[in-house]
Amino acid sequence: MLPLVSVLITVRNAEAYISETLASILQERTIPLEIVLVDNGCTDKTVEKALAFQDERIRIIPGPKKGISHALNVAYAAAQGEIIMRCDGDDLFPPERITRQVGWLKANPDFGAVCGGFSTIDVKSALLANLGLDADVQEITEELRSGETRTHIGTFAMRAEAVKASGYSREYFDCFEDIDFQLRLGETCRVGYLCEIEYCYRLHPKSVTHSQSNTLREFYDATALEFQRQRLTTGEDNLQRGCPPPLPRPGDKSGISTASHVQGMLLQSAWAEHQAGRKQKALAFGLRSMMTQPISLSAWRNLFALAVKPCRRTLKISGRV
């Protein structure tokens, strides 16, 4: 019998995208699944749109109305599946992703999790860039144990026992908890990697990346790496000891500029297409990049270079990704 998959979604006011998100997951018909949707304080029509599917595979439960880690732990506690996946309320699952990863885990019982590459998409679900892709199926356990995270947490399919052994999400990380979780997962079980796009991550102004403080994000990322070093050296970290570092004082109030982030992703795709000899696609991405921020001289320079340079040459990207 095929295992039940639990897809965990925590939401707070995601009405603009939740219908597309749910539809991308519910298209799976060969693998038994449930969607555990945690309403973490929605005041818009997110829940109403989820209920409109009238699909018994969707379970809506109330959230703690706190940070992402608190909401995720509510979802983990409610999940009934043998395999757990995560999705944000504004992102998408590619077709056949669930079938592919479940099949791989069944064929590789010594592994506790598997992940893959991901795409970034814009507000209209148009491709910006493919990231985290490698040429081969491989094991990345040692990579994680050395502090390297190559991909988005949304690409992971994880056995429930591996998630439990990792300790779930740690609520000290009120947001940006994914790096800490990935590193601890790699210390708990073997992790595989498939050279497939397994997730579509949407860039928009209200996403955590673009609405939360850069100072806080950088602090949490650095702290997650330091905690791992402590665990590998002494067997436990300062959070486990009850003496974590204090959070930084409020600094910058905003995250990465969405327009700059999108423009950089488009430039990355443009040059990738150029290197592959696909001139027209390269120019199309370059034009989209320029239109994102028409006053950007860097975008105009890149568009000009894409037009005049011959394909299949290594070129330097002047725009920031």
C-alpha positions as CSV (number, residue, x, y, z in Angstrom):
1,M,0.0,0.0,0.0
2,L,1.3,3.5,-0.9
3,P,2.1,5.7,2.2
4,L,0.0,8.6,3.1
5,V,1.7,12.0,2.4
6,S,1.0,15.0,4.7
7,V,1.6,18.4,3.0
8,L,1.9,21.1,5.7
9,I,0.8,24.7,4.9
10,T,0.8,27.5,7.4
11,V,-1.0,30.6,6.3
12,R,-1.7,34.2,7.3
13,N,-3.6,36.1,4.7
14,A,-2.6,34.3,1.5
15,E,-5.9,34.7,-0.4
16,A,-4.1,36.0,-3.5
17,Y,-2.4,32.7,-4.1
18,I,-3.9,29.9,-1.9
19,S,-6.2,28.6,-4.6
20,E,-3.4,28.1,-7.1
21,T,-1.2,26.6,-4.3
22,L,-3.9,24.0,-3.3
23,A,-4.7,23.1,-6.9
24,S,-1.0,22.4,-7.6
25,I,-1.0,19.8,-4.7
26,L,-4.4,18.3,-5.2
27,Q,-3.6,17.5,-8.8
28,E,-1.9,14.4,-7.4
29,R,-4.3,11.5,-7.7
30,T,-2.2,8.3,-7.4
31,I,-0.7,8.9,-3.9
32,P,-2.9,9.2,-0.9
33,L,-2.4,12.6,0.7
34,E,-3.8,15.1,3.2
35,I,-3.2,18.8,3.3
36,V,-2.8,20.2,6.8
37,L,-3.7,23.9,6.5
38,V,-2.9,25.8,9.6
39,D,-4.9,29.1,9.8
40,N,-2.4,31.3,11.6
41,G,-4.6,34.3,12.1
42,C,-6.1,34.9,8.6
43,T,-8.3,38.0,8.3
44,D,-8.9,37.7,4.6
45,K,-10.6,35.0,2.4
46,T,-7.8,32.4,2.6
47,V,-9.9,29.9,4.6
48,E,-13.0,30.6,2.5
49,K,-11.1,29.8,-0.7
50,A,-9.7,26.6,0.8
51,L,-13.1,25.4,1.8
52,A,-14.4,26.2,-1.7
53,F,-12.4,23.2,-3.0
54,Q,-14.8,20.9,-1.0
55,D,-12.0,18.3,-1.0
56,E,-11.9,16.0,1.9
57,R,-8.1,15.8,1.6
58,I,-7.9,19.4,3.0
59,R,-7.9,19.7,6.8
60,I,-8.0,23.2,8.3
61,I,-6.9,23.6,11.9
62,P,-6.5,26.8,14.0
63,G,-3.0,28.1,14.5
64,P,-1.3,29.7,17.5
65,K,-1.2,33.2,15.8
66,K,2.5,33.4,16.5
67,G,5.6,32.9,14.3
68,I,6.2,30.4,11.6
69,S,7.9,27.8,13.9
70,H,5.0,27.8,16.3
71,A,2.5,27.3,13.4
72,L,4.6,24.6,11.9
73,N,4.8,22.6,15.2
74,V,1.0,22.7,15.3
75,A,1.0,21.2,11.7
76,Y,3.6,18.6,12.6
77,A,1.5,17.5,15.6
78,A,-1.6,17.2,13.4
79,A,0.0,15.4,10.5
80,Q,-1.0,11.7,10.0
81,G,1.2,10.8,7.1
82,E,4.3,8.6,6.9
83,I,5.9,11.2,4.6
84,I,5.9,14.9,5.3
85,M,6.3,17.8,2.8
86,R,6.0,21.5,3.3
87,C,4.6,24.2,1.2
88,D,4.0,28.0,1.7
89,G,0.6,29.4,1.0
90,D,1.9,31.3,-2.0
91,D,4.1,28.6,-3.7
92,L,3.4,25.7,-6.0
93,F,4.2,22.0,-6.3
94,P,5.2,20.9,-9.9
95,P,3.3,18.0,-11.5
96,E,4.4,14.5,-10.5
97,R,6.7,15.8,-7.7
98,I,4.8,13.8,-5.0
99,T,4.8,10.6,-7.0
100,R,8.5,10.9,-7.9
101,Q,9.7,11.6,-4.3
102,V,7.5,8.9,-2.7
103,G,8.7,6.4,-5.2
104,W,12.4,7.3,-4.5
105,L,11.9,7.0,-0.7
106,K,10.2,3.6,-1.2
107,A,13.1,2.4,-3.3
108,N,15.7,3.8,-0.8
109,P,14.6,2.8,2.7
110,D,17.9,3.7,4.3
111,F,17.2,7.4,3.5
112,G,15.1,9.6,5.8
113,A,14.5,12.4,3.3
114,V,15.0,13.5,-0.3
115,C,15.1,16.9,-1.9
116,G,15.7,18.6,-5.3
117,G,16.1,21.8,-7.1
118,F,13.5,24.6,-7.2
119,S,12.2,27.4,-9.5
120,T,11.6,31.0,-8.5
121,I,8.4,32.4,-10.0
122,D,6.8,35.9,-10.1
123,V,3.4,37.1,-9.0
124,K,1.9,35.7,-12.3
125,S,3.6,32.3,-11.8
126,A,6.1,33.0,-14.7
127,L,9.5,31.4,-14.4
128,L,12.3,33.6,-13.1
129,A,15.1,31.1,-12.5
130,N,15.9,27.5,-11.8
131,L,18.1,27.1,-8.7
132,G,19.7,24.3,-6.7
133,L,20.0,22.0,-9.7
134,D,22.9,19.5,-10.0
135,A,23.6,17.0,-12.7
136,D,23.3,13.8,-10.7
137,V,21.2,12.0,-8.2
138,Q,23.3,11.9,-5.0
139,E,23.5,11.8,-1.3
140,I,23.9,15.2,0.4
141,T,24.0,14.1,4.1
142,E,27.6,15.1,4.6
143,E,27.0,18.4,2.8
144,L,24.3,19.3,5.3
145,R,26.5,18.2,8.2
146,S,29.2,20.6,7.0
147,G,26.8,23.5,7.1
148,E,25.9,23.7,3.4
149,T,22.2,24.1,2.3
150,R,21.8,23.9,-1.4
151,T,18.0,24.1,-1.8
152,H,14.6,25.3,-0.4
153,I,13.0,23.4,2.4
154,G,9.9,23.2,0.3
155,T,11.7,20.6,-2.0
156,F,12.0,18.1,0.8
157,A,10.0,14.9,1.3
158,M,10.8,13.6,4.8
159,R,9.8,10.4,6.6
160,A,7.7,11.4,9.7
161,E,10.1,9.5,12.0
162,A,13.0,11.6,10.7
163,V,11.2,14.8,11.3
164,K,10.3,13.7,14.8
165,A,13.9,12.7,15.5
166,S,15.1,16.1,14.4
167,G,13.0,17.9,17.0
168,Y,10.6,19.6,14.7
169,S,10.9,23.4,14.3
170,R,12.6,25.3,17.1
171,E,10.5,28.3,18.3
172,Y,13.5,30.4,19.1
173,F,13.6,30.8,15.3
174,D,10.4,32.9,15.1
175,C,11.0,33.1,11.3
176,F,13.7,32.0,8.9
177,E,13.8,28.6,10.7
178,D,14.5,26.6,7.6
179,I,18.3,26.6,7.7
180,D,18.3,25.4,11.3
181,F,15.8,22.6,10.5
182,Q,17.7,21.4,7.4
183,L,21.0,21.2,9.3
184,R,19.4,19.2,12.1
185,L,17.6,16.9,9.7
186,G,21.0,16.1,8.1
187,E,22.3,15.2,11.5
188,T,19.4,12.8,12.0
189,C,19.1,10.8,8.8
190,R,20.5,10.2,5.4
191,V,19.3,12.8,2.8
192,G,19.1,12.2,-0.9
193,Y,19.0,14.6,-3.8
194,L,17.2,14.3,-7.1
195,C,18.2,16.5,-10.1
196,E,14.6,17.6,-10.7
197,I,12.6,20.8,-10.0
198,E,10.5,19.9,-7.0
199,Y,9.1,23.3,-5.9
200,C,8.1,26.7,-7.2
201,Y,9.0,29.5,-4.9
202,R,7.1,32.8,-5.5
203,L,8.8,36.2,-5.1
204,H,6.4,39.0,-4.2
205,P,6.5,42.0,-1.8
206,K,4.5,40.3,1.0
207,S,6.7,37.1,1.2
208,V,8.8,36.6,4.3
209,T,12.0,37.2,2.3
210,H,10.9,40.6,1.2
211,S,8.9,41.8,4.3
212,Q,11.2,40.7,7.2
213,S,14.3,42.4,8.3
214,N,17.6,41.5,6.6
215,T,19.3,41.9,9.9
216,L,17.1,39.2,11.5
217,R,17.5,36.9,8.5
218,E,21.3,37.1,8.6
219,F,21.3,36.7,12.4
220,Y,19.2,33.5,12.2
221,D,21.3,32.0,9.4
222,A,24.6,32.7,11.2
223,T,23.2,31.4,14.5
224,A,21.9,28.2,12.9
225,L,25.4,27.5,11.5
226,E,27.0,28.3,14.9
227,F,24.5,26.0,16.7
228,Q,25.5,23.2,14.3
229,R,29.2,23.7,15.0
230,Q,28.4,23.5,18.7
231,R,26.4,20.3,18.4
232,L,29.1,18.6,16.3
233,T,31.8,19.7,18.7
234,T,30.1,19.2,22.1
235,G,26.9,17.2,21.4
236,E,24.5,20.1,22.1
237,D,24.1,23.7,21.2
238,N,23.4,26.8,23.3
239,L,19.7,26.7,22.6
240,Q,19.6,23.2,24.0
241,R,21.6,24.4,27.0
242,G,19.0,27.2,27.6
243,C,21.4,30.1,26.8
244,P,20.9,31.1,23.2
245,P,22.2,34.5,22.0
246,P,19.8,37.5,22.4
247,L,18.0,38.6,19.3
248,P,19.5,41.6,17.5
249,R,18.0,45.0,18.1
250,P,15.6,46.1,15.3
251,G,17.7,47.3,12.4
252,D,16.5,47.6,8.8
253,K,12.7,47.2,8.6
254,S,12.5,45.6,5.2
255,G,13.8,42.6,3.4
256,I,15.4,42.3,0.0
257,S,13.8,44.5,-2.6
258,T,11.4,42.4,-4.6
259,A,12.1,44.2,-7.8
260,S,15.9,43.9,-7.5
261,H,15.5,40.2,-6.5
262,V,13.3,39.4,-9.5
263,Q,15.6,41.3,-11.8
264,G,18.6,39.4,-10.6
265,M,16.8,36.1,-11.1
266,L,15.8,37.0,-14.6
267,L,19.4,38.0,-15.5
268,Q,20.6,34.7,-14.2
269,S,18.2,32.9,-16.4
270,A,19.1,35.1,-19.4
271,W,22.7,34.2,-19.2
272,A,22.0,30.6,-18.6
273,E,20.0,30.5,-21.8
274,H,22.7,32.4,-23.6
275,Q,25.4,29.9,-22.5
276,A,23.1,27.1,-23.7
277,G,23.0,28.7,-27.2
278,R,19.3,29.7,-26.9
279,K,19.6,33.4,-28.0
280,Q,15.9,34.2,-28.3
281,K,15.1,32.9,-24.9
282,A,18.1,34.7,-23.5
283,L,16.8,38.0,-25.0
284,A,13.3,37.3,-23.7
285,F,14.6,36.9,-20.1
286,G,16.8,40.0,-20.6
287,L,13.9,42.1,-21.7
288,R,11.8,41.0,-18.8
289,S,14.6,41.9,-16.5
290,M,14.9,45.4,-17.9
291,M,11.2,45.9,-17.7
292,T,11.2,45.0,-14.0
293,Q,13.3,48.1,-13.3
294,P,13.6,50.2,-16.5
295,I,15.8,52.8,-14.8
296,S,18.4,50.2,-14.0
297,L,21.5,50.8,-16.0
298,S,22.8,47.3,-15.2
299,A,19.7,45.7,-16.8
300,W,20.2,47.8,-20.0
301,R,23.9,46.8,-20.1
302,N,23.1,43.2,-19.8
303,L,20.4,43.3,-22.4
304,F,22.8,45.0,-24.8
305,A,25.5,42.4,-24.1
306,L,22.9,39.6,-24.6
307,A,22.1,41.0,-28.0
308,V,25.6,41.5,-29.3
309,K,27.7,38.8,-27.7
310,P,27.9,35.4,-29.5
311,C,26.5,32.5,-27.6
312,R,28.4,29.8,-25.7
313,R,30.9,32.1,-24.1
314,T,31.5,32.6,-20.3
315,L,30.3,36.1,-19.5
316,K,30.2,38.0,-16.3
317,I,26.8,39.1,-15.0
318,S,26.9,42.7,-13.9
319,G,23.5,42.6,-12.2
320,R,23.2,41.5,-8.5
321,V,21.4,38.2,-8.0
